[in-house]
Amino acid sequence: MTGRTLDACKQVPRFLWAHVGAQVGVTPPDMGTLNALYDGRTDTLAHHQLLAYQALGFSPTAEHQRRYVTRWLKERLTGQPSRTELFHELKRWLYEHRILIPHDRALKRLISQAVATAETALAVALVRAYGAASLDVWGTSLAHPHGDRASLQQWLWTVPLRTSTHQMGKLLDKIELLYKMGIHRNWPAACNEALVRYYAKRCANRPASVSKRVAQQPRRLEAACFLRYALCAATDQLATMLRHGIQKSVNDVRRLIDAGRPDPDTQMREFATAVKALAADEVLTREALCQQLSALADAALNRPLKYLRQTSARRLAEALI
């Protein structure tokens, strides 16, 4: 059930002994470890364990399976560089493929080697795209003070709290600075959006002064991803602010136009008052009354429906005709 042999446990759980004893109809041993049960007979223990995992279809990791696991880890690191989540996924993958799960230290060492290989490949791609000198300048510039902020990293990571022209101006300043640094050019396709977000947040989650003590290769990778993420975030925020600003302007113009138009309720009352006045005029002949009612109805029907909201008024006008 665990994908491992029982000697991987420091102490065998007592309920497991009780369960096995109930299944085979014997009194369970009152021992906590397998070594105590086998009394030093390591060859017998190894033989019994071999029979057990072979009966369940498990096998130790072969060389070709080890190479496949390395490729699988590389593929997973492309979209999910978190080691914690990858550790549990690797255990699940080994269990599903009926491969005995090694000790946690061996798995963590395997993941660390895969992460180091992947980060080296990304760093080489960034050096090829921007040059080692530019990457080093980017890494050191993040710790320098900028304006009223303690560091350039802190200034780039701040998020505007509201939509205003002042905040839009700050975003334009960020984009202009990042364009001058050249982060928008030649970004390698191997470093996708998920990797950029992961390494950028890893860089942002610690002070810029601490990043100076990080090794050169991960510092280059984190600094480049941080600047790339800052550029993408600033452009997205600016586009959102601009969209909201345009929508606000459209709404304001619509309200001004609507305010300058006649009130539909007032027009309806005027229409009803005019009809009532004609109906009360006893001097008018039937022919003259029909002509004036027809003129009022035509004028009402020629108005847009939006400005004559009451359907009863429109029906009344059609009935008068």
N, C-alpha and C positions, 0 to 999 in steps of 0.2 A: 504493500500500500504506500510506502514511502519512496520506493525506487532505490533504496539502499539496503545493504546488509545490516543485520542487527548490531554488529560490532562497531557501526558508525555512531551508535548511541553510547554515551558514557554509562548510563544506567538504563537497563531494560525496564520499562514500566511494569508494575506488578499486575495491572489489569490485563496486560498482554499475556503474561504467564498464565493467569487464571483462564483466559479465553482459550489458549492453546491446550491447557490441561483438560478443559471441558470438552473440547473437540475430540481429543484422542482417548479420553477416559482415564486419565492418570492424575495423581496429585501434583499440582504445579510445584516447581522447586522454589525454595525460599532464598533465592540468590538474585543479586542486582546486576551482575555482569556475566558476559559469556565466558570470560577467562576463568572465573570462579567455577562455572558450571562444568567446563571441560578440563579443569584442573591442570592447565598448562599444556594440554594436547592440542597444540596449534595446527598440526597437520590434519587432525580429525575435524577441527573446527572449519578449516579452509575447505575440506572435502564436502562437509555438510552444507556449507554455504553455496558451494558450486552446484550441488544437486538442487538446492532450493531455488536459486535464481534461474537455473536452466529449465526447471519445471515450470516456472512462470514466464518463460520466453525472454528473460533479460540476458544481457551479455555485457562484458566490459567494453570500453571504448576502443575500437580498432583504429588503425592509423588513417584509413580513408575516411572514417567517421570523424576523426579529429580534424582533418582538413576541411570536411564539410561544415563542421561546427564553426570553424574559423571564418569561412565564407558567409555562413548564416549570421554570425555576429557582425560582420562588416556590413551586411545589408541592413540589419536592424539598426545599427548605429547611424545609418544615413537619415532615418526619419525619427529616431528616438534615442538620443544620446545619453539619457539618464541611466546611470549604472544600477541604481536600486531597482527600477522596474525591469531592466534587462536581466538582472540576477534571477528574479522569479520567473521570468519568461524562459530563460535558459533551463531552469529546473523542469519546468513544464514540458519543454520541447524534448529533453532527454527522456523524461518519463513516457511521453507519448510514443517515442521511437524505441522504447524498451531497452534503453541504455542505462547501465548502472550509474547513478549520480555520484560523482566524486565528492570529496570533502569540500566544505564551503571555501576553505582557503585556496584550493585548487581552482574552483570556479571563479573566485574573485581575481586570482592571478591570470586566468585565461581572459577574463573580461578586460582587465587592465592592459594586457598585451594588445588586445584588439583595439581598445580605445587609443593607446599610444600610436599604433600603426595608422589608424584613421586620422588622428590629429596631425601626424607627420605628413601624411599625404595632403591634407588641407593646407598646412603651412607651406609646403612646397608649391602648391598651386597659387597661393597668395603671393609668395615671393616672385614667382614667374610672372604674375599679372602686374604687381606694383613695384617690385624691387625691395630688397632688404632694408635699404636706407629709409624709404618712405614708411615702411611698417614700424621701424624703430622710432621714427619721429612721431608717428601717430600714438604709439604707446607712451612716450614720455610727455606728449602735449596734454594728455587727459588729466594729468596731475597738476598742471599749471593753473593758477587762478584765472578766472575770466569774469570781468565786470564785478558785480556784487556777490558772486558765488565763489565758494572756496576752491573750486576746480572746474575745468572745462567739462569733465564728465558729469558733474552735478548740474551744470547749466543745460547741457544737452538732454539730460534725463527728465528735467522738469516738464510737467504737463500743464497746458493752459487751463485755467479753472472756468473761464467763461468765454463767450464769443464776443469779440470786440476788435476794432481796427488796431488797437494797441497790441493785443495778443497776436493778431495776424502779422503785424510788423515784426514781433519777436520771432515768429516762425520763419518768416522770410530771411531774417538775419541768420538763423540756424542753417537754413538751406543754402544760403549764399556762402557761408563759411565752409560747409561740407563740400560744396562744389569746388571751392578753391583748393581744398585738400585733395580733390580728385577721386573721392570714394565712389562716385557714380560711374566711373569708367572701368571697363575690363573686369567686372566682377566674375569670378570663375563659376561655372555652372555646377561644379562638384559641391560647392558650399550652398546648399539649398536654403529655403526659408526657415525650415525647422531648426537647422544647425545654427543659422544666424540668430534666431530668437534665443536658443539655448545658451550659446556662448556670450551673447550680449547681456542677458540677464545674469549670468554668472559673474561677468565683469561688473555690472551695476550693483550687485548685492554686497560688494565690499568697497571700502574707501579707496579712492584713487591712490593714496599714499601707500597702501598695502600692495596694490598691483605692481608697484615698482620692484617689489621683492620676488615676484613670480619669475619662473624661468623664462628664458627668451622666447622659445618656440610657443608655449601656450599664451604668453603675453602678446605676441604678435597676432595670434589667431583671435584672441578675445578682443583686442583693441580694434582690429579691422571689422569684426562682426558687430561690435558695439556701435561704431560709426555708421556702418551700413544700416543697422536697425534704427539708429537715430534719424538718418536721412529718410527712410521709408515711413517712420512714424510721423515726422514733421510734415512730409508731403500729404499723408493721409489726413492729418489734423487740419492742415490748411485747406484741403479740398472740402472737408466737412464744414469748416467755418464759412468758406466761400459759398457753398450750397445753401447753408442756413441764411447767410446774408442776402443772397439773391431771392430766396423764398420770402424773407421778411420784406424786402423792397417791393416784391410783387404784391404781397398782401397789403402793404401800406398804400400802393397806387390803386389797388382795387377798392379799398375803403374810401379813398379820396374821390374816385369816380362815382361810387355809389352815393356818396354824400351830396354830390352835385346834381344827381338825377332827382326827378320829382318823386315824392313819396307815393307808393302805390295805394296805401290806405287813403291818403288825401284825394287821389284821383278817383278812387272808387266812390268816396262820399260825394265828390262833385258830380260824378256821373249820375248817382242816385238822386241827388238834389235836383239836377236838371230834368230828369225824367218825371220826378214828382211835380215840379213846377209846371211842366207841360200838361200833365194829367189834370192839374187843378185849374188850368186856364179854360174858362168857359167860352171865351170869345173866339177861340180858334175853331176853324171848321175841321171836319174830319180829314179832309185832303191835306190841309196845312199841318195838322197834328201828325199825320203819318209821315209827311216829308221831314219834319224836324226830328221826329223819333228815329227815322232812318238815318239822318245825318249824324245824330248822337251815337247810334249803334255802329256806323261805319268808322267813326273816330275811335271808338273803344276797341273795335276789332283790329284796327291798324296798329295799335300799341303792342309791343312784344309781350308775350305771355308772362315773362319774368316780372314785368312791372304791373301786371294785373293778376295778382296771385289768386284772387277768389274766383273759383270756377263758376260760382252762381252768377257773378256779374257778366261773365262771358256768355253763359247760357241765356241770361236776360237780354243781352244785346242781340243774340241770334234769334230769340223769340220775337223781339221787336221788329226785326226785318221780315 
